[in-house]
Amino acid sequence: MTQQTHATPQAVAEGAPGSGLAQGWCALSALHGRIESHIERALQAQHDLSVREFSVINVLSEQHSGPGGHLRMHQVADAVVLSQSATTRLVTRLEDRGLLERYLCPDDRRGIYTNVTPDGLTLLAEARPTHDTALREALQDAAQRPELAPLVTAVETLAPSE
Protein backbone atom coordinates (compact mmCIF):
# COMPACT_ATOMS: atom_id res chain seq x y z
CA MET A 1 0.00 0.00 0.00
CA THR A 2 1.44 3.39 -0.98
CA GLN A 3 1.08 6.53 1.02
CA GLN A 4 -0.38 9.49 -0.86
CA THR A 5 0.89 12.98 -0.27
CA HIS A 6 -0.68 16.23 -1.35
CA ALA A 7 1.52 19.16 -2.34
CA THR A 8 0.56 22.41 -0.69
CA PRO A 9 1.12 25.73 -2.48
CA GLN A 10 3.99 26.30 -0.02
CA ALA A 11 5.60 22.96 -0.95
CA VAL A 12 5.16 23.76 -4.62
CA ALA A 13 6.84 27.13 -4.13
CA GLU A 14 9.74 25.47 -2.31
CA GLY A 15 10.31 23.07 -5.19
CA ALA A 16 8.99 19.89 -3.60
CA PRO A 17 9.14 16.92 -5.94
CA GLY A 18 6.07 16.16 -8.00
CA SER A 19 4.52 16.48 -11.40
CA GLY A 20 4.99 19.86 -13.06
CA LEU A 21 1.47 19.59 -14.40
CA ALA A 22 0.11 18.89 -10.91
CA GLN A 23 2.10 21.80 -9.50
CA GLY A 24 0.71 24.10 -12.17
CA TRP A 25 -2.81 22.93 -11.41
CA CYS A 26 -2.26 23.46 -7.69
CA ALA A 27 -1.06 27.01 -8.32
CA LEU A 28 -3.98 27.74 -10.66
CA SER A 29 -6.42 26.39 -8.09
CA ALA A 30 -4.81 28.53 -5.37
CA LEU A 31 -5.06 31.65 -7.57
CA HIS A 32 -8.70 30.98 -8.37
CA GLY A 33 -9.55 30.40 -4.71
CA ARG A 34 -7.83 33.59 -3.59
CA ILE A 35 -9.53 35.69 -6.25
CA GLU A 36 -12.98 34.21 -5.66
CA SER A 37 -12.72 34.66 -1.87
CA HIS A 38 -11.64 38.28 -2.21
CA ILE A 39 -14.42 39.13 -4.67
CA GLU A 40 -16.97 37.21 -2.57
CA ARG A 41 -16.17 39.26 0.55
CA ALA A 42 -16.43 42.55 -1.36
CA LEU A 43 -19.71 41.70 -3.13
CA GLN A 44 -21.32 40.33 0.04
CA ALA A 45 -20.30 43.32 2.14
CA GLN A 46 -21.40 45.99 -0.32
CA HIS A 47 -24.22 44.43 -2.34
CA ASP A 48 -25.46 41.31 -0.49
CA LEU A 49 -24.49 39.34 -3.60
CA SER A 50 -22.36 36.21 -3.97
CA VAL A 51 -19.82 35.65 -6.72
CA ARG A 52 -22.08 32.98 -8.24
CA GLU A 53 -25.11 35.30 -8.13
CA PHE A 54 -23.10 38.06 -9.79
CA SER A 55 -21.91 35.61 -12.46
CA VAL A 56 -25.42 34.39 -13.26
CA ILE A 57 -26.84 37.92 -13.49
CA ASN A 58 -23.86 39.01 -15.59
CA VAL A 59 -24.19 36.08 -18.03
CA LEU A 60 -27.93 36.56 -18.37
CA SER A 61 -27.57 40.33 -18.85
CA GLU A 62 -25.79 39.62 -22.13
CA GLN A 63 -28.84 37.90 -23.69
CA HIS A 64 -30.41 39.45 -26.77
CA SER A 65 -33.34 38.78 -29.06
CA GLY A 66 -31.28 37.64 -32.06
CA PRO A 67 -30.30 34.06 -32.93
CA GLY A 68 -28.67 32.35 -29.98
CA GLY A 69 -29.44 35.35 -27.82
CA HIS A 70 -31.30 33.56 -25.06
CA LEU A 71 -29.92 30.89 -22.76
CA ARG A 72 -31.67 27.82 -21.47
CA MET A 73 -30.97 26.73 -17.91
CA HIS A 74 -28.39 24.12 -18.95
CA GLN A 75 -26.52 26.81 -20.92
CA VAL A 76 -26.51 29.08 -17.87
CA ALA A 77 -25.19 26.19 -15.77
CA ASP A 78 -22.39 25.62 -18.29
CA ALA A 79 -21.54 29.33 -18.41
CA VAL A 80 -21.16 29.65 -14.64
CA VAL A 81 -19.75 26.15 -14.07
CA LEU A 82 -22.46 24.82 -11.79
CA SER A 83 -24.62 21.73 -11.91
CA GLN A 84 -28.08 22.19 -13.38
CA SER A 85 -29.69 21.62 -9.99
CA ALA A 86 -27.43 24.18 -8.28
CA THR A 87 -28.12 26.66 -11.08
CA THR A 88 -31.88 26.14 -10.72
CA ARG A 89 -31.69 26.76 -6.96
CA LEU A 90 -29.57 29.87 -7.53
CA VAL A 91 -31.92 31.24 -10.20
CA THR A 92 -34.89 30.56 -7.90
CA ARG A 93 -33.25 32.57 -5.10
CA LEU A 94 -32.52 35.44 -7.49
CA GLU A 95 -36.06 35.25 -8.86
CA ASP A 96 -37.43 35.41 -5.29
CA ARG A 97 -35.38 38.59 -4.79
CA GLY A 98 -36.91 40.10 -7.95
CA LEU A 99 -33.59 40.11 -9.84
CA LEU A 100 -34.48 37.47 -12.46
CA GLU A 101 -37.63 36.16 -14.12
CA ARG A 102 -38.25 32.90 -15.97
CA TYR A 103 -40.57 32.24 -18.90
CA LEU A 104 -41.33 29.43 -21.33
CA CYS A 105 -39.54 29.42 -24.67
CA PRO A 106 -42.14 30.46 -27.28
CA ASP A 107 -40.75 28.01 -29.88
CA ASP A 108 -40.28 25.01 -27.61
CA ARG A 109 -42.59 24.88 -24.59
CA ARG A 110 -40.17 22.50 -22.85
CA GLY A 111 -37.47 25.18 -22.70
CA ILE A 112 -37.26 27.81 -19.99
CA TYR A 113 -35.47 31.10 -20.45
CA THR A 114 -34.38 33.45 -17.69
CA ASN A 115 -34.15 37.22 -18.02
CA VAL A 116 -32.62 39.82 -15.75
CA THR A 117 -35.21 42.24 -14.37
CA PRO A 118 -34.65 46.01 -14.26
CA ASP A 119 -33.78 45.63 -10.53
CA GLY A 120 -31.26 42.94 -11.46
CA LEU A 121 -29.66 45.18 -14.08
CA THR A 122 -29.46 48.03 -11.56
CA LEU A 123 -27.78 45.78 -8.98
CA LEU A 124 -25.38 44.46 -11.62
CA ALA A 125 -24.41 48.01 -12.62
CA GLU A 126 -23.85 48.91 -8.96
CA ALA A 127 -21.88 45.73 -8.22
CA ARG A 128 -19.66 45.67 -11.33
CA PRO A 129 -17.20 48.33 -10.08
CA THR A 130 -16.92 46.47 -6.75
CA HIS A 131 -16.30 43.21 -8.59
CA ASP A 132 -13.69 44.74 -10.90
CA THR A 133 -11.87 46.53 -8.07
CA ALA A 134 -11.78 43.37 -5.96
CA LEU A 135 -10.49 41.40 -8.95
CA ARG A 136 -7.67 43.89 -9.53
CA GLU A 137 -6.79 43.87 -5.81
CA ALA A 138 -6.72 40.07 -5.69
CA LEU A 139 -4.51 39.89 -8.79
CA GLN A 140 -2.12 42.51 -7.39
CA ASP A 141 -1.86 40.58 -4.14
CA ALA A 142 -1.32 37.27 -5.94
CA ALA A 143 1.36 38.81 -8.18
CA GLN A 144 3.51 39.26 -5.04
CA ARG A 145 3.65 35.47 -4.55
CA PRO A 146 6.35 33.83 -6.70
CA GLU A 147 4.29 30.68 -7.32
CA LEU A 148 1.31 32.72 -8.56
CA ALA A 149 3.00 35.60 -10.39
CA PRO A 150 3.32 33.77 -13.74
CA LEU A 151 -0.38 32.92 -13.67
CA VAL A 152 -1.31 36.52 -12.89
CA THR A 153 0.76 37.60 -15.90
CA ALA A 154 -1.04 35.03 -18.06
CA VAL A 155 -4.45 36.29 -16.88
CA GLU A 156 -3.48 39.89 -17.52
CA THR A 157 -2.35 39.08 -21.08
CA LEU A 158 -5.78 37.56 -21.81
CA ALA A 159 -7.55 40.82 -20.98
CA PRO A 160 -8.35 43.04 -23.98
CA SER A 161 -6.60 46.41 -23.97
CA GLU A 162 -8.68 49.07 -22.28
N, C-alpha and C positions, 0 to 999 in steps of 0.2 A: 504494500500500500504506500503510495507516495503522498507526501505532505504538500499541500498547495499553499502558495504564498501570494499575496496581493501587493503589488507595488503602490505605494502612496505617492502623491505628487512630490513630496519631499525626497523620497527614495529615487524617483525618476530624476529629479534635479541633481542629486548627488551621484548620478551615474551608476545606479544599481544595475546588476545584470538583468537582462530580459529582452524581449522582442522589441525592436524599434517601433514596429507597427503598434504594439500594445502600449508602449510608452507615449506614442503620439496620440492614441485614442484617450489615454488617461489624462493627458494635458488638455486635449480638446474638451473632454467631459468636465474637467475642473474649470476651464474658462467659461463654458456654458453655464455651469452652476453658479459661479460667482456673478456673472452678468444677470442671470435671471433673478437671483436673490436680491441684488441691488435694485433692479427695476421694480420688483415686487414690493419691496419696502416703500419705495417712493410713490408708486401708484396707489397702494393701500392707504398710506398716510394722507395723501393729498386729494384723492378722488374716490376712495372706497371701491377700488377696482383692482382685480388681480391681473397678472400678466396674461393668463389664458383668456380672461374676459376681454381685455384690451385687444388681444390678437384676433379673437372671433369678430368683434365689432369692426376692427380695422379691415379684415379680409372681406367681410360682408359689405362694408362701405364702398368697396371698389366694384360692386355689381353694376350692371347697366342693362338696358333693354335690348341691345343688339344680340347677335348670335353668340352663344356661350357666355352671355352676360350675367346669368343667374346661376347660383350654386345650389345643388341639392345637399342634403345633410351629410351624405358620405363624402362629398367634395369638400365641405367645410371641415370635416374630421381630418381628411388628408392634408388640407392646407395648414391646420394648426397642430398636427401630429397628436391627435387624441383618438381613442376608440370611438366608434359610433355611439355607444351608450353614454360615454362620458361627455361627448359633444351634445347629445340630446339633453342631458341633465343641465349642462352649462347654458345652452340656449333657452331652456325652460326658465332657469333662474333669471337670465337677462330679460326674457319676455315678461316675467312677473314684475320686474323692476321698470317695465315700460320702455326698455332700450331696444328691443327687437320685436318683430311680429312675424308670424308664420302664416302661409297661405298655400292652398293647393295649386299645383302647376296646371295652367289652363289647357295644356296640350296632353298631359298625361296625369290623370287624377290620382295616380299612385304616388306621384312625386310631390314633395313639400319643399317650398322655397322659404327663405328667411330674409327679411329686409331689416335694415336699421331704421328705427323711428327718428323723427326730428330730435327727440331728447337724447337718443343714442349718438346721433351725429354731433350734437352740442357737447356731450361728455367726451367724445373722441377728440374733438377740436381742443377742448380744455386740457385733456390728458396727454396729447401728443408732445407738447413741449417738455412735460415732466418725464415722459418716457425717453425722449431723445437726449435730454440732459443726463438722466441716470445712465443711459447706455454709454455716453461719452465718458462719464466719470468712471464707470466700471472698466471700460477699456483702458483709460489712463492708468488706473490702479493696477490692472493686470499687466500692463506694459512694463511695470517696474520689476516684475518677477521674471527671472531669466528663462524659466521653463515655459512661460506663457507669452513672452514678448514676440517670438516668431509667429505665433498664431494671431496675435493682435495685428501685426503688420499685414498678414494675409487677409484678415477681415477688412482692414482699412483699404487695401488695394481693390477689394471687390466693390466698394462704395463708388457710385458715380460721382464725378467732380461736381461740386456745388458752386 
